């Protein structure tokens, strides 16, 4: 997770003003996978987010160096890129707390 205390919430229709081209230079990154994340925490986050009427999307970055967690809630978007299972579990716990409070 980033150095901020919680994931950044942005409007869902935000567009990047500058599109960067991908570097073709290979980078060494750890290969992180969803099967390393605690299944119960994953389930709890999915149930909390969807139970509140929001959507959650899970994936990986194209280079496999980070997981991707995106939550769409009306016109708000939360997007995080945890680099390991521990960061992913912290983000999922934050989502459960955020959406269970509603």
Secondary structure as UniProt FT lines:
FT   STRAND          9..11
FT   TURN            12..13
FT   HELIX           34..36
FT   HELIX           39..51
FT   TURN            52..53
FT   STRAND          55..60
FT   TURN            62..63
FT   STRAND          67..73
FT   TURN            74..75
FT   STRAND          76..80
FT   HELIX           85..100
//
